[in-house]
Amino acid sequence: MNYGCVKNIYNYFFTQNERKIFLNLQLVFGLTLSQGSRILSKELKIPESTVKYILRKFRDAKIISAGDYQNQCRPVELTYLGKILAGGDNNE
């Protein structure tokens, strides 16, 4: 797989706030989406509603897995795509 292409997508399609949040996701692994959004909001000085919106956007794009309305207690984790974007998938 061409990882350079994926990195270009990351740089081109992520906004500045999305990049900040993505690069700090490790702070919220194991927490719920709501708990994580509060922590990231305080740490990055971004409004909580913006952080929660971006985390939901990441979840819908399959970059992270996290709880939703029907499954609220599922912790935040990177998906396979998220690991590729983070540069952490070295299986190939």
Gaussian input, Z-matrix of N, CA and C with variables (Angstrom, degrees):
# hf/3-21g

backbone

0 1
 N
 C     1     B1
 C     2     B2     1     A1
 N     3     B3     2     A2     1     D1
 C     4     B4     3     A3     2     D2
 C     5     B5     4     A4     3     D3
 N     6     B6     5     A5     4     D4
 C     7     B7     6     A6     5     D5
 C     8     B8     7     A7     6     D6
 N     9     B9     8     A8     7     D7
 C    10    B10     9     A9     8     D8
 C    11    B11    10    A10     9     D9
 N    12    B12    11    A11    10    D10
 C    13    B13    12    A12    11    D11
 C    14    B14    13    A13    12    D12
 N    15    B15    14    A14    13    D13
 C    16    B16    15    A15    14    D14
 C    17    B17    16    A16    15    D15
 N    18    B18    17    A17    16    D16
 C    19    B19    18    A18    17    D17
 C    20    B20    19    A19    18    D18
 N    21    B21    20    A20    19    D19
 C    22    B22    21    A21    20    D20
 C    23    B23    22    A22    21    D21
 N    24    B24    23    A23    22    D22
 C    25    B25    24    A24    23    D23
 C    26    B26    25    A25    24    D24
 N    27    B27    26    A26    25    D25
 C    28    B28    27    A27    26    D26
 C    29    B29    28    A28    27    D27
 N    30    B30    29    A29    28    D28
 C    31    B31    30    A30    29    D29
 C    32    B32    31    A31    30    D30
 N    33    B33    32    A32    31    D31
 C    34    B34    33    A33    32    D32
 C    35    B35    34    A34    33    D33
 N    36    B36    35    A35    34    D34
 C    37    B37    36    A36    35    D35
 C    38    B38    37    A37    36    D36
 N    39    B39    38    A38    37    D37
 C    40    B40    39    A39    38    D38
 C    41    B41    40    A40    39    D39
 N    42    B42    41    A41    40    D40
 C    43    B43    42    A42    41    D41
 C    44    B44    43    A43    42    D42
 N    45    B45    44    A44    43    D43
 C    46    B46    45    A45    44    D44
 C    47    B47    46    A46    45    D45
 N    48    B48    47    A47    46    D46
 C    49    B49    48    A48    47    D47
 C    50    B50    49    A49    48    D48
 N    51    B51    50    A50    49    D49
 C    52    B52    51    A51    50    D50
 C    53    B53    52    A52    51    D51
 N    54    B54    53    A53    52    D52
 C    55    B55    54    A54    53    D53
 C    56    B56    55    A55    54    D54
 N    57    B57    56    A56    55    D55
 C    58    B58    57    A57    56    D56
 C    59    B59    58    A58    57    D57
 N    60    B60    59    A59    58    D58
 C    61    B61    60    A60    59    D59
 C    62    B62    61    A61    60    D60
 N    63    B63    62    A62    61    D61
 C    64    B64    63    A63    62    D62
 C    65    B65    64    A64    63    D63
 N    66    B66    65    A65    64    D64
 C    67    B67    66    A66    65    D65
 C    68    B68    67    A67    66    D66
 N    69    B69    68    A68    67    D67
 C    70    B70    69    A69    68    D68
 C    71    B71    70    A70    69    D69
 N    72    B72    71    A71    70    D70
 C    73    B73    72    A72    71    D71
 C    74    B74    73    A73    72    D72
 N    75    B75    74    A74    73    D73
 C    76    B76    75    A75    74    D74
 C    77    B77    76    A76    75    D75
 N    78    B78    77    A77    76    D76
 C    79    B79    78    A78    77    D77
 C    80    B80    79    A79    78    D78
 N    81    B81    80    A80    79    D79
 C    82    B82    81    A81    80    D80
 C    83    B83    82    A82    81    D81
 N    84    B84    83    A83    82    D82
 C    85    B85    84    A84    83    D83
 C    86    B86    85    A85    84    D84
 N    87    B87    86    A86    85    D85
 C    88    B88    87    A87    86    D86
 C    89    B89    88    A88    87    D87
 N    90    B90    89    A89    88    D88
 C    91    B91    90    A90    89    D89
 C    92    B92    91    A91    90    D90
 N    93    B93    92    A92    91    D91
 C    94    B94    93    A93    92    D92
 C    95    B95    94    A94    93    D93
 N    96    B96    95    A95    94    D94
 C    97    B97    96    A96    95    D95
 C    98    B98    97    A97    96    D96
 N    99    B99    98    A98    97    D97
 C   100   B100    99    A99    98    D98
 C   101   B101   100   A100    99    D99
 N   102   B102   101   A101   100   D100
 C   103   B103   102   A102   101   D101
 C   104   B104   103   A103   102   D102
 N   105   B105   104   A104   103   D103
 C   106   B106   105   A105   104   D104
 C   107   B107   106   A106   105   D105
 N   108   B108   107   A107   106   D106
 C   109   B109   108   A108   107   D107
 C   110   B110   109   A109   108   D108
 N   111   B111   110   A110   109   D109
 C   112   B112   111   A111   110   D110
 C   113   B113   112   A112   111   D111
 N   114   B114   113   A113   112   D112
 C   115   B115   114   A114   113   D113
 C   116   B116   115   A115   114   D114
 N   117   B117   116   A116   115   D115
 C   118   B118   117   A117   116   D116
 C   119   B119   118   A118   117   D117
 N   120   B120   119   A119   118   D118
 C   121   B121   120   A120   119   D119
 C   122   B122   121   A121   120   D120
 N   123   B123   122   A122   121   D121
 C   124   B124   123   A123   122   D122
 C   125   B125   124   A124   123   D123
 N   126   B126   125   A125   124   D124
 C   127   B127   126   A126   125   D125
 C   128   B128   127   A127   126   D126
 N   129   B129   128   A128   127   D127
 C   130   B130   129   A129   128   D128
 C   131   B131   130   A130   129   D129
 N   132   B132   131   A131   130   D130
 C   133   B133   132   A132   131   D131
 C   134   B134   133   A133   132   D132
 N   135   B135   134   A134   133   D133
 C   136   B136   135   A135   134   D134
 C   137   B137   136   A136   135   D135
 N   138   B138   137   A137   136   D136
 C   139   B139   138   A138   137   D137
 C   140   B140   139   A139   138   D138
 N   141   B141   140   A140   139   D139
 C   142   B142   141   A141   140   D140
 C   143   B143   142   A142   141   D141
 N   144   B144   143   A143   142   D142
 C   145   B145   144   A144   143   D143
 C   146   B146   145   A145   144   D144
 N   147   B147   146   A146   145   D145
 C   148   B148   147   A147   146   D146
 C   149   B149   148   A148   147   D147
 N   150   B150   149   A149   148   D148
 C   151   B151   150   A150   149   D149
 C   152   B152   151   A151   150   D150
 N   153   B153   152   A152   151   D151
 C   154   B154   153   A153   152   D152
 C   155   B155   154   A154   153   D153
 N   156   B156   155   A155   154   D154
 C   157   B157   156   A156   155   D155
 C   158   B158   157   A157   156   D156
 N   159   B159   158   A158   157   D157
 C   160   B160   159   A159   158   D158
 C   161   B161   160   A160   159   D159
 N   162   B162   161   A161   160   D160
 C   163   B163   162   A162   161   D161
 C   164   B164   163   A163   162   D162
 N   165   B165   164   A164   163   D163
 C   166   B166   165   A165   164   D164
 C   167   B167   166   A166   165   D165
 N   168   B168   167   A167   166   D166
 C   169   B169   168   A168   167   D167
 C   170   B170   169   A169   168   D168
 N   171   B171   170   A170   169   D169
 C   172   B172   171   A171   170   D170
 C   173   B173   172   A172   171   D171
 N   174   B174   173   A173   172   D172
 C   175   B175   174   A174   173   D173
 C   176   B176   175   A175   174   D174
 N   177   B177   176   A176   175   D175
 C   178   B178   177   A177   176   D176
 C   179   B179   178   A178   177   D177
 N   180   B180   179   A179   178   D178
 C   181   B181   180   A180   179   D179
 C   182   B182   181   A181   180   D180
 N   183   B183   182   A182   181   D181
 C   184   B184   183   A183   182   D182
 C   185   B185   184   A184   183   D183
 N   186   B186   185   A185   184   D184
 C   187   B187   186   A186   185   D185
 C   188   B188   187   A187   186   D186
 N   189   B189   188   A188   187   D187
 C   190   B190   189   A189   188   D188
 C   191   B191   190   A190   189   D189
 N   192   B192   191   A191   190   D190
 C   193   B193   192   A192   191   D191
 C   194   B194   193   A193   192   D192
 N   195   B195   194   A194   193   D193
 C   196   B196   195   A195   194   D194
 C   197   B197   196   A196   195   D195
 N   198   B198   197   A197   196   D196
 C   199   B199   198   A198   197   D197
 C   200   B200   199   A199   198   D198
 N   201   B201   200   A200   199   D199
 C   202   B202   201   A201   200   D200
 C   203   B203   202   A202   201   D201
 N   204   B204   203   A203   202   D202
 C   205   B205   204   A204   203   D203
 C   206   B206   205   A205   204   D204
 N   207   B207   206   A206   205   D205
 C   208   B208   207   A207   206   D206
 C   209   B209   208   A208   207   D207
 N   210   B210   209   A209   208   D208
 C   211   B211   210   A210   209   D209
 C   212   B212   211   A211   210   D210
 N   213   B213   212   A212   211   D211
 C   214   B214   213   A213   212   D212
 C   215   B215   214   A214   213   D213
 N   216   B216   215   A215   214   D214
 C   217   B217   216   A216   215   D215
 C   218   B218   217   A217   216   D216
 N   219   B219   218   A218   217   D217
 C   220   B220   219   A219   218   D218
 C   221   B221   220   A220   219   D219
 N   222   B222   221   A221   220   D220
 C   223   B223   222   A222   221   D221
 C   224   B224   223   A223   222   D222
 N   225   B225   224   A224   223   D223
 C   226   B226   225   A225   224   D224
 C   227   B227   226   A226   225   D225
 N   228   B228   227   A227   226   D226
 C   229   B229   228   A228   227   D227
 C   230   B230   229   A229   228   D228
 N   231   B231   230   A230   229   D229
 C   232   B232   231   A231   230   D230
 C   233   B233   232   A232   231   D231
 N   234   B234   233   A233   232   D232
 C   235   B235   234   A234   233   D233
 C   236   B236   235   A235   234   D234
 N   237   B237   236   A236   235   D235
 C   238   B238   237   A237   236   D236
 C   239   B239   238   A238   237   D237
 N   240   B240   239   A239   238   D238
 C   241   B241   240   A240   239   D239
 C   242   B242   241   A241   240   D240
 N   243   B243   242   A242   241   D241
 C   244   B244   243   A243   242   D242
 C   245   B245   244   A244   243   D243
 N   246   B246   245   A245   244   D244
 C   247   B247   246   A246   245   D245
 C   248   B248   247   A247   246   D246
 N   249   B249   248   A248   247   D247
 C   250   B250   249   A249   248   D248
 C   251   B251   250   A250   249   D249
 N   252   B252   251   A251   250   D250
 C   253   B253   252   A252   251   D251
 C   254   B254   253   A253   252   D252
 N   255   B255   254   A254   253   D253
 C   256   B256   255   A255   254   D254
 C   257   B257   256   A256   255   D255
 N   258   B258   257   A257   256   D256
 C   259   B259   258   A258   257   D257
 C   260   B260   259   A259   258   D258
 N   261   B261   260   A260   259   D259
 C   262   B262   261   A261   260   D260
 C   263   B263   262   A262   261   D261
 N   264   B264   263   A263   262   D262
 C   265   B265   264   A264   263   D263
 C   266   B266   265   A265   264   D264
 N   267   B267   266   A266   265   D265
 C   268   B268   267   A267   266   D266
 C   269   B269   268   A268   267   D267
 N   270   B270   269   A269   268   D268
 C   271   B271   270   A270   269   D269
 C   272   B272   271   A271   270   D270
 N   273   B273   272   A272   271   D271
 C   274   B274   273   A273   272   D272
 C   275   B275   274   A274   273   D273

   B1=1.4603
   B2=1.5259
   B3=1.3040
   B4=1.4486
   B5=1.5318
   B6=1.3299
   B7=1.4603
   B8=1.5213
   B9=1.3199
   B10=1.4540
   B11=1.5194
   B12=1.3214
   B13=1.4660
   B14=1.5224
   B15=1.3363
   B16=1.4744
   B17=1.5166
   B18=1.3223
   B19=1.4672
   B20=1.5250
   B21=1.3443
   B22=1.4556
   B23=1.5256
   B24=1.3181
   B25=1.4634
   B26=1.5248
   B27=1.3303
   B28=1.4666
   B29=1.5244
   B30=1.3312
   B31=1.4604
   B32=1.5224
   B33=1.3103
   B34=1.4606
   B35=1.5269
   B36=1.3282
   B37=1.4585
   B38=1.5280
   B39=1.3178
   B40=1.4580
   B41=1.5247
   B42=1.3238
   B43=1.4626
   B44=1.5278
   B45=1.3109
   B46=1.4674
   B47=1.5318
   B48=1.3306
   B49=1.4638
   B50=1.5271
   B51=1.3226
   B52=1.4616
   B53=1.5216
   B54=1.3381
   B55=1.4627
   B56=1.5246
   B57=1.3469
   B58=1.4696
   B59=1.5263
   B60=1.3042
   B61=1.4676
   B62=1.5270
   B63=1.3157
   B64=1.4634
   B65=1.5268
   B66=1.3188
   B67=1.4565
   B68=1.5269
   B69=1.3267
   B70=1.4616
   B71=1.5227
   B72=1.3083
   B73=1.4662
   B74=1.5201
   B75=1.3381
   B76=1.4559
   B77=1.5339
   B78=1.3173
   B79=1.4651
   B80=1.5230
   B81=1.3318
   B82=1.4677
   B83=1.5193
   B84=1.3363
   B85=1.4577
   B86=1.5215
   B87=1.3078
   B88=1.4587
   B89=1.5176
   B90=1.3242
   B91=1.4612
   B92=1.5244
   B93=1.3198
   B94=1.4631
   B95=1.5260
   B96=1.3168
   B97=1.4540
   B98=1.5321
   B99=1.3209
   B100=1.4718
   B101=1.5261
   B102=1.3231
   B103=1.4660
   B104=1.5259
   B105=1.3167
   B106=1.4556
   B107=1.5160
   B108=1.3157
   B109=1.4720
   B110=1.5245
   B111=1.3222
   B112=1.4753
   B113=1.5248
   B114=1.3243
   B115=1.4689
   B116=1.5217
   B117=1.3348
   B118=1.4685
   B119=1.5200
   B120=1.3165
   B121=1.4557
   B122=1.5285
   B123=1.3115
   B124=1.4722
   B125=1.5217
   B126=1.3126
   B127=1.4646
   B128=1.5306
   B129=1.3296
   B130=1.4651
   B131=1.5264
   B132=1.3359
   B133=1.4725
   B134=1.5356
   B135=1.3383
   B136=1.4621
   B137=1.5260
   B138=1.3356
   B139=1.4693
   B140=1.5305
   B141=1.3336
   B142=1.4621
   B143=1.5258
   B144=1.3222
   B145=1.4626
   B146=1.5317
   B147=1.3173
   B148=1.4627
   B149=1.5194
   B150=1.3317
   B151=1.4629
   B152=1.5243
   B153=1.3279
   B154=1.4657
   B155=1.5268
   B156=1.3181
   B157=1.4602
   B158=1.5278
   B159=1.3358
   B160=1.4633
   B161=1.5268
   B162=1.3265
   B163=1.4587
   B164=1.5279
   B165=1.3139
   B166=1.4746
   B167=1.5270
   B168=1.3182
   B169=1.4636
   B170=1.5312
   B171=1.3303
   B172=1.4643
   B173=1.5225
   B174=1.3253
   B175=1.4664
   B176=1.5263
   B177=1.3233
   B178=1.4646
   B179=1.5304
   B180=1.3401
   B181=1.4654
   B182=1.5286
   B183=1.3297
   B184=1.4776
   B185=1.5330
   B186=1.3329
   B187=1.4618
   B188=1.5244
   B189=1.3287
   B190=1.4595
   B191=1.5227
   B192=1.3104
   B193=1.4575
   B194=1.5171
   B195=1.3012
   B196=1.4664
   B197=1.5188
   B198=1.2965
   B199=1.4527
   B200=1.5177
   B201=1.3290
   B202=1.4558
   B203=1.5282
   B204=1.3060
   B205=1.4689
   B206=1.5231
   B207=1.3109
   B208=1.4641
   B209=1.5233
   B210=1.3128
   B211=1.4613
   B212=1.5295
   B213=1.3222
   B214=1.4560
   B215=1.5315
   B216=1.3020
   B217=1.4666
   B218=1.5237
   B219=1.2971
   B220=1.4711
   B221=1.5308
   B222=1.3336
   B223=1.4678
   B224=1.5231
   B225=1.3143
   B226=1.4625
   B227=1.5273
   B228=1.3350
   B229=1.4627
   B230=1.5241
   B231=1.3224
   B232=1.4586
   B233=1.5226
   B234=1.3050
   B235=1.4626
   B236=1.5302
   B237=1.3163
   B238=1.4680
   B239=1.5306
   B240=1.3306
   B241=1.4675
   B242=1.5259
   B243=1.3156
   B244=1.4660
   B245=1.5118
   B246=1.3449
   B247=1.4669
   B248=1.5217
   B249=1.3142
   B250=1.4624
   B251=1.5339
   B252=1.3299
   B253=1.4626
   B254=1.5237
   B255=1.3279
   B256=1.4665
   B257=1.5204
   B258=1.3253
   B259=1.4564
   B260=1.5152
   B261=1.3346
   B262=1.4501
   B263=1.4992
   B264=1.3246
   B265=1.4635
   B266=1.5199
   B267=1.3248
   B268=1.4660
   B269=1.5066
   B270=1.3340
   B271=1.4517
   B272=1.5118
   B273=1.3085
   B274=1.4657
   B275=1.5124
   A1=109.39
   A2=117.37
   A3=123.15
   A4=109.67
   A5=116.76
   A6=120.91
   A7=112.33
   A8=117.77
   A9=120.52
   A10=111.33
   A11=116.59
   A12=121.73
   A13=110.65
   A14=116.21
   A15=120.20
   A16=109.98
   A17=118.07
   A18=121.43
   A19=110.91
   A20=116.81
   A21=119.56
   A22=110.80
   A23=116.77
   A24=120.55
   A25=109.66
   A26=116.10
   A27=121.60
   A28=110.52
   A29=116.85
   A30=120.58
   A31=112.45
   A32=117.17
   A33=120.87
   A34=112.45
   A35=117.41
   A36=120.06
   A37=114.72
   A38=118.95
   A39=120.00
   A40=109.95
   A41=116.03
   A42=120.45
   A43=108.73
   A44=115.98
   A45=120.38
   A46=111.21
   A47=117.49
   A48=120.70
   A49=111.60
   A50=117.36
   A51=120.56
   A52=110.73
   A53=117.02
   A54=120.34
   A55=110.47
   A56=116.57
   A57=120.56
   A58=110.86
   A59=115.93
   A60=120.31
   A61=110.05
   A62=117.76
   A63=120.82
   A64=111.06
   A65=116.75
   A66=120.58
   A67=112.77
   A68=117.73
   A69=121.71
   A70=113.16
   A71=117.64
   A72=121.14
   A73=113.23
   A74=117.69
   A75=119.40
   A76=111.93
   A77=117.74
   A78=121.29
   A79=112.53
   A80=116.95
   A81=119.76
   A82=114.10
   A83=118.13
   A84=119.34
   A85=109.19
   A86=116.57
   A87=121.74
   A88=113.74
   A89=118.03
   A90=121.97
   A91=109.44
   A92=116.09
   A93=119.26
   A94=109.23
   A95=115.97
   A96=121.26
   A97=111.07
   A98=117.74
   A99=120.90
   A100=111.85
   A101=116.81
   A102=120.03
   A103=110.23
   A104=115.64
   A105=120.99
   A106=112.91
   A107=116.81
   A108=119.23
   A109=110.71
   A110=118.22
   A111=120.63
   A112=110.80
   A113=116.52
   A114=120.80
   A115=111.11
   A116=116.77
   A117=120.19
   A118=111.74
   A119=116.85
   A120=121.28
   A121=110.63
   A122=116.21
   A123=120.16
   A124=111.13
   A125=116.57
   A126=121.49
   A127=111.89
   A128=117.02
   A129=121.73
   A130=113.80
   A131=116.16
   A132=121.75
   A133=111.55
   A134=113.68
   A135=122.69
   A136=106.08
   A137=119.62
   A138=120.06
   A139=112.13
   A140=115.98
   A141=120.90
   A142=112.31
   A143=116.85
   A144=119.19
   A145=111.11
   A146=117.22
   A147=121.88
   A148=110.55
   A149=116.32
   A150=120.71
   A151=110.03
   A152=116.55
   A153=120.01
   A154=110.49
   A155=117.37
   A156=121.55
   A157=110.52
   A158=116.54
   A159=120.79
   A160=110.66
   A161=118.25
   A162=120.38
   A163=111.01
   A164=116.96
   A165=119.71
   A166=110.87
   A167=115.95
   A168=121.32
   A169=110.00
   A170=117.26
   A171=121.53
   A172=110.79
   A173=116.61
   A174=120.38
   A175=110.47
   A176=117.07
   A177=121.19
   A178=111.89
   A179=116.84
   A180=121.47
   A181=111.85
   A182=116.19
   A183=122.13
   A184=112.95
   A185=116.91
   A186=121.77
   A187=109.67
   A188=116.10
   A189=121.59
   A190=108.50
   A191=115.55
   A192=119.39
   A193=105.88
   A194=115.86
   A195=121.85
   A196=107.76
   A197=115.43
   A198=120.42
   A199=112.78
   A200=114.19
   A201=121.20
   A202=107.71
   A203=116.57
   A204=120.84
   A205=112.17
   A206=117.44
   A207=120.76
   A208=113.03
   A209=118.14
   A210=122.66
   A211=108.06
   A212=116.60
   A213=121.79
   A214=115.21
   A215=119.15
   A216=120.92
   A217=114.01
   A218=118.72
   A219=121.17
   A220=109.48
   A221=117.55
   A222=119.90
   A223=113.06
   A224=115.56
   A225=123.04
   A226=108.83
   A227=116.07
   A228=123.10
   A229=108.54
   A230=116.28
   A231=119.84
   A232=109.70
   A233=116.47
   A234=121.51
   A235=107.95
   A236=115.41
   A237=119.74
   A238=110.54
   A239=116.98
   A240=120.66
   A241=110.73
   A242=117.10
   A243=120.67
   A244=112.17
   A245=116.23
   A246=120.11
   A247=110.92
   A248=117.09
   A249=120.17
   A250=110.12
   A251=116.81
   A252=120.12
   A253=111.17
   A254=116.72
   A255=120.76
   A256=111.69
   A257=116.61
   A258=120.69
   A259=113.59
   A260=116.75
   A261=120.79
   A262=116.03
   A263=118.68
   A264=120.10
   A265=108.28
   A266=115.24
   A267=120.16
   A268=112.20
   A269=117.16
   A270=121.31
   A271=113.89
   A272=119.39
   A273=120.43
   A274=110.93
   D1=142.92
   D2=179.81
   D3=-85.64
   D4=95.89
   D5=-177.52
   D6=-71.11
   D7=-25.97
   D8=176.35
   D9=-60.76
   D10=-37.31
   D11=177.30
   D12=-63.00
   D13=-41.77
   D14=179.32
   D15=-65.52
   D16=-41.05
   D17=177.96
   D18=-62.39
   D19=-38.02
   D20=177.67
   D21=-64.51
   D22=-38.65
   D23=176.67
   D24=-61.48
   D25=-45.77
   D26=178.62
   D27=-56.37
   D28=-49.92
   D29=-177.56
   D30=-67.92
   D31=-34.08
   D32=-175.63
   D33=-81.08
   D34=-40.78
   D35=-171.16
   D36=-96.25
   D37=-19.56
   D38=179.65
   D39=-85.31
   D40=135.32
   D41=173.80
   D42=-75.86
   D43=173.71
   D44=179.38
   D45=-59.71
   D46=-45.28
   D47=178.87
   D48=-65.54
   D49=-38.04
   D50=178.37
   D51=-64.33
   D52=-39.45
   D53=177.37
   D54=-63.80
   D55=-45.49
   D56=179.13
   D57=-57.79
   D58=-47.00
   D59=-178.24
   D60=-66.28
   D61=-45.45
   D62=-179.45
   D63=-59.37
   D64=-42.19
   D65=-178.21
   D66=-71.49
   D67=-14.51
   D68=179.76
   D69=-113.35
   D70=14.61
   D71=-179.28
   D72=-59.73
   D73=-28.33
   D74=-178.37
   D75=-60.43
   D76=-20.38
   D77=177.52
   D78=-67.50
   D79=-21.78
   D80=-173.09
   D81=-118.53
   D82=6.53
   D83=176.87
   D84=-59.62
   D85=133.34
   D86=179.73
   D87=90.49
   D88=-8.48
   D89=177.38
   D90=-101.19
   D91=163.18
   D92=175.03
   D93=-73.94
   D94=166.18
   D95=-179.89
   D96=-59.56
   D97=-41.61
   D98=-179.49
   D99=-68.50
   D100=-43.09
   D101=177.30
   D102=-62.38
   D103=-45.14
   D104=-179.90
   D105=-63.12
   D106=-38.78
   D107=-179.61
   D108=-66.26
   D109=-35.21
   D110=176.96
   D111=-64.93
   D112=-44.66
   D113=-179.16
   D114=-65.02
   D115=-48.16
   D116=179.94
   D117=-63.41
   D118=-36.68
   D119=179.07
   D120=-60.40
   D121=-46.79
   D122=-179.94
   D123=-68.61
   D124=-43.36
   D125=-176.71
   D126=-66.39
   D127=-42.64
   D128=-174.20
   D129=-98.36
   D130=-4.79
   D131=-179.31
   D132=56.96
   D133=46.65
   D134=175.56
   D135=-118.38
   D136=139.40
   D137=-179.62
   D138=-54.03
   D139=139.32
   D140=-177.37
   D141=-57.41
   D142=-37.53
   D143=179.95
   D144=-63.75
   D145=-36.36
   D146=177.90
   D147=-67.46
   D148=-44.09
   D149=179.55
   D150=-62.22
   D151=-45.38
   D152=-179.09
   D153=-63.99
   D154=-40.00
   D155=177.54
   D156=-60.16
   D157=-45.05
   D158=-178.50
   D159=-67.87
   D160=-40.54
   D161=177.37
   D162=-63.01
   D163=-39.28
   D164=176.01
   D165=-64.83
   D166=-39.03
   D167=177.58
   D168=-62.34
   D169=-43.26
   D170=176.00
   D171=-62.16
   D172=-41.74
   D173=179.41
   D174=-63.39
   D175=-45.26
   D176=-179.24
   D177=-65.97
   D178=-29.07
   D179=178.25
   D180=-86.75
   D181=3.51
   D182=178.44
   D183=65.67
   D184=28.18
   D185=175.29
   D186=-85.20
   D187=-36.43
   D188=173.60
   D189=-126.56
   D190=159.88
   D191=167.63
   D192=-111.18
   D193=138.22
   D194=-178.31
   D195=-160.84
   D196=167.50
   D197=-179.31
   D198=-66.69
   D199=160.50
   D200=174.97
   D201=-133.91
   D202=-165.73
   D203=-176.74
   D204=-57.84
   D205=-38.88
   D206=-176.85
   D207=-85.63
   D208=-22.01
   D209=-176.73
   D210=-135.13
   D211=74.94
   D212=-167.73
   D213=-74.99
   D214=-22.04
   D215=-172.74
   D216=-96.20
   D217=8.57
   D218=-179.10
   D219=-73.01
   D220=128.12
   D221=-177.67
   D222=-74.13
   D223=158.42
   D224=178.22
   D225=-74.12
   D226=129.60
   D227=176.86
   D228=-145.35
   D229=153.48
   D230=173.30
   D231=-76.89
   D232=140.97
   D233=171.88
   D234=-87.36
   D235=-179.49
   D236=177.10
   D237=-57.73
   D238=-45.29
   D239=178.54
   D240=-62.25
   D241=-42.21
   D242=178.03
   D243=-60.77
   D244=-38.65
   D245=178.08
   D246=-66.27
   D247=-37.90
   D248=177.08
   D249=-64.13
   D250=-45.41
   D251=179.26
   D252=-63.37
   D253=-32.71
   D254=179.51
   D255=-80.12
   D256=-8.89
   D257=-179.71
   D258=79.32
   D259=19.01
   D260=-175.68
   D261=-101.98
   D262=5.27
   D263=179.42
   D264=-103.57
   D265=106.54
   D266=-179.05
   D267=-115.76
   D268=30.48
   D269=-176.24
   D270=-79.83
   D271=-9.61
   D272=-177.25
   D273=-107.08

